[in-house]
Amino acid sequence: MIHFIGAGPGAADLITLRGAKLLGEADVIIYAGSLVNPALLGYKKERCTVYDSASMTLEEVIAVMEETEARGGDTARLHTGDPSLYGAIREQMDRLDARGIPYDVTPGVSSFSGAAAALEAEYTLPGVSQSVIITRMAGRTPVPEGEKLSKLAAHGCTMVLFLSTGLLEEVERELLEGGYAPDTPAAIVYKAAWPEEKVCRCTVSTLARTARENHITKTALITVGGFLGDRYDRSKLYDPAFTHGYREAGK
Ligand code: SAH
């Protein structure tokens, strides 16, 4: 059996209990060494073979899974954050389906959650934004035209950009073109939940400069929006004047 497992954003204790248990039982671990903290390999059992997928092709990854399966072993495929975001798991699952190899998926704490924790921020502030757009700047992997950054930026809501740290001049241009004011608060979160985590607060118009000054070129998320500012409305849920299913107003 193959287990796709979300490793969490960095710190070894941010994997789920289920993920850690499956890692401990695996005969083979294939992990994305470019992004997964090697500290997570501390969960493996002694007799376990480890592959770093950073230098492997999809075909090579599937071949390792197939061989392990043929020997009756379990493979843990460890992906950074949550595997559902930019994890390239669909293409693996489709090939496993074609070979009749069973698998399951264990979610993980995505780096966008890790970044919010590092910022001590809430993405969905009442009166500011009730939506989070998770996207990326088009790079070598194209983004569908309807999801062009400037078009998404027109919503003015909270945005979290993956895989875009090397393209911040374009990011700035598209965010401004889409309608964010130049002084809209923004933040670059480098290696959230790693020991070397770094949070750089700036504005939409100073993203590229801030990354340059802090020598940040990869493994970072760009967050943008009024949620990083000081103004918001208090929640209805905990407002004494608001009645809901679990509490009556005035109580
Ligand atoms: N599945 C992962 C994302 C993989 S794509 C997740 O859910 O987090 C890889 C990109 O994720 C990186 O280029 C970077 O933009 C972001 N990323 C991954 N780990 C990160 C971390 N600890 N801190 C900040 N950004 C991170």
Boltz pocket constraint, residues with backbone or C-beta under 6 A from the ligand:
constraints:
  - pocket:
      binder: B
      contacts: [[A, 9], [A, 10], [A, 35], [A, 79], [A, 80], [A, 81], [A, 82], [A, 83], [A, 84], [A, 85], [A, 86], [A, 87], [A, 109], [A, 110], [A, 111], [A, 112], [A, 114], [A, 115], [A, 161], [A, 162], [A, 163], [A, 164], [A, 189], [A, 190], [A, 191], [A, 192], [A, 193], [A, 194], [A, 218], [A, 219], [A, 220], [A, 221]]
      max_distance: 6.0
